[in-house]
Amino acid sequence: QVQLVESGGGLVQAGGSLRLSCAASGITVYNCPMGWFRQAPGKEREFVAAVSSSGGDTHYLDSVKGRFTISRDVAKNTVYLQMNSLKPEDTAVYYCALDSRASGLYLREDEYDYWGQGTQVTVSS
């Protein structure tokens, strides 16, 4: 059974940093597209970052470019989201996602078939 477990969320002041982790079990992240999404209160879930199945390509939401970095550690079967220079508007529940069916770089929610439970990130001003 595939499971994704996020961790690393918390409360941080504006300008601070957090690193989110998404540990996968029941599947290897190698050759799987993976992504991070977030949902702020009262808003729809939105794409944040993705890494391709090869690990060689990444894509980011414009508002996080230059501040967030997605990476993966195949040996640890984990994907990370390093978040620097955090802003209050980054406050949201962050979810990781994985697609087990095909290869590529995916930006849409419906392209992923496994999701984690989410981790809360709160940025105070």
N, C-alpha and C positions, 0 to 999 in steps of 0.2 A: 504494500500500500504506500503510495506516494504521500509524503508530508513535507510541508514547508513551515519552518518555525522562525519567525522574526524575533530579533532582540536588539537592544541598544537604544531604544527610544527613551525619552525623558524630558525634563524641563531644563531649558538652557536660556541664557540671556541673549539678546540680539548681538550678533557679531561672533557668537560662540560656534562650537563645532560638535558634531555627533557623528558616530559611525554606526550605521545599521548593519546587522548581519541577517542573512537568510540561510539557515542550514537545511539542506535537503536530505531526505532519507527515502529509501525505496526506489531511488533512481539516481543516476549520476548526472551532474550538471554538465558534464562534458558533452558537447554536441547538442545541447538544448538551448534554445533561445530563452533568455530570462529578462525580466523587467521589474521596475518599481513603479508603483502608482500611489496616489494619495487622495484622501477625501477629507476636505475641511467641513466643519459644521455647516449644514444648510446648502452644501454644494455637491455637485456630482463628482464621482471619482475621476481623476485625471492622470494621464501619463506623466511620468517624471523622467525616467531613464531606462534604457535597454541596452543589453549586450547581446551580440549575435551568437549563434550556435558555435561558430568557430572561435569566438572570443576576440576576434580581430576588429570588430566594428562596434561602435557605440553611438547612441543618439540620445539627445537631451531635450527636455522642455526648454524653450528659449529663456525663461526667467531663472533657470538654475544653471545655465551654461557658465562655466568658469568658476562656479562655486561647488557644484556636486560632481562626484566622480563615481561611476559604477565600475566594479571590478569583480573578478571571480578567482577563487582558489580551488582548482580541480582536486587537489590532494585532500583538501578539507571539505570538499563538496559543498561549498558555501559561496554565496554572492554577497557583496558588500555595497553599501552606498555611503561614501564619505561625504558629509555635508559640512561645508565651511561657510563662514560669513552668513550665518543664519539670520533670517528676518522674521518678524512676527507673521507675515503672510505665508511662511512655510509651515505654520502650525496646521497639523492634520494627522489623521491616522495613515500610516504608511504601510502598504501591502507589497509583498513580493509575489511574483508570478512566474510560472514555468510552462513551456509548451513541450509536450512529450511526443508530438506527432510528426514534426517536420523540422527543417533547418531554415535559418534565415535570421533577420532582424525584425522584430515585431513591435509595433507601436500601439496597437489597438487591444482593448480588453478582450474582445471576442476571439483573439488569436491565441489566447492562453487557456490551458485546461486545468491547471492547478494553481491554487492560491493559498497564501498563508493567512493567519488569523488577524494580522495587523499589529502594529506597535505605534503607540501615541507619541508624537513629537509636539512639544509645546515650546514656543519661543516667546519670551517675555520682552517687552520693550523697555 
